[in-house]
Amino acid sequence: MLGEEIRLSRKSSLIGEQLKATGVEPTFRKIGRAMNVSPSTELRWFEPEEVEREVDFWAGHFDEDGSFKGLTGKDNLLRTN
């Protein structure tokens, strides 16, 4: 189950950054609605302040239309922190 929670938390982070890139403030309610889960379910996937770290990590990977721009060579998707 832990693997599934990690996958869902990453998906949640990407949706949050996509919202942010389009000028919409990402909230657990908005992201949960996009994922069809309750905000409390989404909160269980993260440690305190982890959401902000994840969204900051993905910052700049989406354009103003919310389209994914891709990754550069310096992006480390296997980071441990």
N, C-alpha and C positions, 0 to 999 in steps of 0.2 A: 504493500500500500504506500510505503514511503516514496517509491519511484513515481507513482501516480501523482502524489502531492507535489513532488518537485516539478514534474511536467506541467501541472496545472498552475503552480506558482509562477513558473517562467512564462507561461501563456498570459497570465494575468499581468505580469510586468510589461510584456510587449504591448498588450492592449492599453495599459496605462500610458506608455510612451507614445503610442499612436494617437491617443486622445490629446495628450499634451502638445504634440507636434501640430495638431489641427487647431490649437487654441482653446481646447476644452480642458478644464481642470479635472484631472483624474481623481475619482473618489471610489471607495469600495462599493458604494451603491451603483455607480455607473458601470464600473468594470464587472461587478457581479451580474448586472442586468445583461451585459454583452455576452457573458459566459453562461447565463441561465442558472446562476446559483445565488444564494442569499449572501448579503455582505458578511454575516457572521461566519459562514462557511469559508469565505475567502480570507477572513482575518486569521483563521486557524492555520492557514498555509504559511504564515510569515512570523518571524521573530520580530520584536520591536525594532523599528527603523529599517528593517530589511527592504521594505517596499521602496523607500526613498533611494536606497543604494542601487536596487535593481533598475529603477526608472532612470537614475543618473547614468548607470552603465550604458543603457540603450539610447541615451540622449544623442541626438544627431543622426540616428539611423533611419529616421522617417522624415519625409518632406512635409510641407505644409498641407498637402492633400491627404496625409496619412499613409502614403505608399512607402514601403520598405525600400531604402536606398541600397542596402547590401552591407557587407562587412569589409573592413580593410585588414591588411595583414597584421596589424598590431592588436586586433581584437582577440581576446583570449576567452573563448566560450567554456573552457574547462577550468576556470579559476576556482579556487577553493574558499575564498572569503566572501 
